[in-house]
Amino acid sequence: QVQLVESGGGLVQAGGSLRLSCAASGKIFSITAVGWYRQAPGKQRELVACIISGGFITYADSVKGRFTISRDNAKNAVYLQMNSLKPEDTAVYYCNFLTGSINYWGQGTQVTVSS
């Protein structure tokens, strides 16, 4: 069973930056989308950013201009560069690989932004 392994979370002051990485432990075929989601305490999981097959990229309005998603197809990896972090960005961040038959999720990485 292929797993997604995340890294890069941590504690940062407001205005700082973090880069999240997510790599698949094996080859994943027929990927239709890759993305990052987050879930803050007491809130539902929400989409942060995703790349759809064909290269279309979408961001949540709250992170536009601050976060950048990218992928490395050869490595089956996806990244999230987060700049100008705000306390409201505090959450557990999950990477996601969507195929036609399986929805893969990472284990989550905590991002905490202090004011």
Secondary structure, DSSP 8 states (H G I E B T S, - for coil): ---EEEE--EEEETT--EEEEEEESS---SEEEEEEEEE-TTS--EEEEEEETTTEEEE-GGGTTTEEEEEEGGGTEEEEEE-S--GGG-EEEEEEEEESS-EEEB--EEEEEE-
